[in-house]
Amino acid sequence: MAWDFETDPEFQKKLDWIEDFMREEVEPLSELGRAIMGQHGREMFIKPLQEKVKEQGLWACHLGPELGGQGYGQLKLALMNEKLGRNRLAPSIFGCQAPDTGNAEIIAHYGTEEQKEKWLKPLLNGDIRSAFSMSEPTGGSDPLTFKTRAVLEGDEWVINGEKWFTSGAYGSTILIVYAVTDPDAPDPYKRTSIFIVPTNTPGVEIVRGVHTGSGQAEGPGGHGYMRYTNVRVPYSALLGERGGAFVIAQTRLGGGRVHHAMRTVGACQRALDLMCKRAVSRTTRDGKLADLQMVQADIADSWIQLEMFRLLVLRTAWLIDKHKDYNLVRKDIAAIKVAMPKVYHDIATKAAHLHGALGVSNEMPFMGMVTSAMVMGIADGPTEVHKVTVAKQVLKDYRPNNDLFPSYHIPRLREEARERFKDKLDELKSAYQTRGGERAPETA
Ligand SMILES: Cc1cc2nc3c(=O)[nH]c(=O)nc-3n(C[C@H](O)[C@H](O)[C@H](O)COP(=O)(O)OP(=O)(O)OC[C@H]3O[C@@H](n4cnc5c(N)ncnc54)[C@H](O)[C@@H]3O)c2cc1C
């Protein structure tokens, strides 16, 4: 019996440290907003906190020890990420900020020694930032619709095309660019390749930075609308095999989706905490909000929804640790990707509602949470696509039954049972008869 829902005491100490650090250092700092995001702001405010995390051995914990991480595995990472998920700044302070995490993962897996030396080390150390340039304005993130081309001219690749929502493009040192290299390859999944392109290469242009959410936001948004015009990179900029982009991208996205889900548990927990704090504080003529049954129903539903989601995330993390293969766990990963936006949306919306006008104002975090929940239903592939994955994986274990009535048709099951237990039923019948004519029950 290896089922266990307890955290080992040594690791609990780490979690306690993270809890205090989040409350005392990270959460207050995040209230400074954009002031800490520029280069000087990062040096002054973020770097010192990153150093404290490194001293605790908690830096980049998604990585194995061979890459400087702790090799805790996904289950422990899930427990950590729940705490980090409460605050948007936390991942960059703990060295697990997307898209750098996924980009580092694929360079570690598929990069040459030269690529690792040049890009992986500074990326893992938090010295440079990166962005992932895959989705296109015309066809979203379906690689079979991509138009961006990379053509080999001599020993250089020449890249032309447009990309959409390249998160973190501003401030990035390298872009991981997905382009069609072999349009005539018979296998459509082998037509695209991935390149490491320094952001300052001539021909790389950020047309504009797009924000999520509504209204006129301050400064350029974090998601780059990119244009690549005759961007020349050496042959060695190719990451992994020519035509291998599809497999590489899947490696990257599997881990990313799980880590988002782990942090979303924390974000949902925060929304629920705030909802409960408001419920016990706000008074109406009928007493506290917490005394009203419909409010209680919302709180109960939110707690149950969160707990179910959390268990699904933790079990998926446990499965990844067990199989060490994202592909084998793809049904579970797709399932948490589907559940994540709905659970977050439901809890954040209820929390906003319970705060009344204050809840829907820009003086509370809830509208940002609701937008984030919607983003989660789109980024890394829309919910529908992941539902299809879950359904296909579930259905693959079932075989058709071509009889007129299904194999579980009750008259058929009854007939089969009668046939199977015929001897015993005959014995039973005669037992009733010998007891003086008592009638045997109908089913017998
Ligand atoms: C905040 C954020 C950050 C992002 N960061 C990055 C990044 O760093 N790098 C990057 O390359 N991309 C990034 N993306 C892009 C993201 O991967 C795409 O937005 C996503 O894959 C969906 O593509 P799309 O926006 O073109 O929507 P579309 O593909 O046009 O889909 C729109 C809608 O159509 C429906 N739909 C689409 N396909 C199907 C289907 N197969 N079955 C049923 N219904 C379907 C769904 O309702 C879907 O929501 C980011 C997106 C967001 C919102």
The ligand as an ORCA input file, in Angstrom:
! r2SCAN-3c Opt
* xyz 0 1
  C      -1.050     34.931    -22.542
  C      -0.618     34.124    -23.727
  C       0.722     33.810    -23.887
  C       1.150     33.112    -25.010
  N       2.485     32.884    -25.162
  C       2.926     32.296    -26.290
  C       4.334     32.160    -26.521
  O       5.168     32.539    -25.697
  N       4.747     31.624    -27.689
  C       3.855     31.207    -28.640
  O       4.298     30.715    -29.670
  N       2.515     31.332    -28.458
  C       2.033     31.871    -27.319
  N       0.682     32.036    -27.132
  C      -0.220     31.665    -28.219
  C      -1.054     30.460    -27.907
  O      -0.279     29.276    -27.966
  C      -2.221     30.469    -28.892
  O      -2.990     31.627    -28.625
  C      -3.078     29.257    -28.769
  O      -2.387     28.094    -29.158
  C      -4.368     29.393    -29.611
  O      -4.096     29.876    -30.902
  P      -4.910     31.167    -31.437
  O      -4.799     32.255    -30.449
  O      -4.483     31.458    -32.824
  O      -6.411     30.685    -31.455
  P      -7.101     29.817    -32.561
  O      -6.253     28.689    -32.956
  O      -7.625     30.755    -33.632
  O      -8.309     29.264    -31.722
  C      -9.390     30.119    -31.339
  C     -10.523     29.255    -30.804
  O     -10.975     28.377    -31.839
  C     -11.356     27.122    -31.272
  N     -10.477     26.062    -31.787
  C      -9.235     26.186    -32.320
  N      -8.740     24.996    -32.672
  C      -9.671     24.086    -32.359
  C      -9.748     22.666    -32.487
  N      -8.756     21.950    -32.998
  N     -10.889     22.059    -32.066
  C     -11.920     22.780    -31.561
  N     -11.884     24.114    -31.415
  C     -10.788     24.768    -31.806
  C     -11.189     27.275    -29.769
  O     -12.409     27.715    -29.207
  C     -10.139     28.349    -29.662
  O     -10.136     29.026    -28.409
  C       0.207     32.685    -25.991
  C      -1.155     32.971    -25.823
  C      -1.573     33.679    -24.703
  C      -3.038     34.001    -24.576
*
